[in-house]
Amino acid sequence: KTFTVLNNNFAKDKNHVFWLDYKVYWADSYSFKVISDDYAKDKNHVYYNGHLVEWADPETFEILNYRFAKDSRYVYKSWDIIKWADPKTFKI
């Protein structure tokens, strides 16, 4: 009875988070929140379409547009780090 639809892609219950029909492993249901159609985060991680965005810092993570995002250390395209990009100067 705790199942909640968050948007067209994400849903959660008191113990788990789901992207479409798939369980999002590592997601903390209590702190999980959707931040765009494709991106979401919890207290520990950031997710893109249910995939873990490795190394992303949820505290400094910000979306630049539907495909690009950054945090204090990296710029991301979907869930991949753009190695040559500097988050302090990267512009869309």
PyMOL commands that set and color helices and strands:
alter all, ss='L'
color gray80, all
select strands_A, chain A and resi 4-5+10-12+17-19+22-23+33-34+39-41+46-48+51-52+62-63+68-70+75-77+80-81
alter strands_A, ss='S'
color yellow, strands_A
deselect
rebuild
show_as cartoon
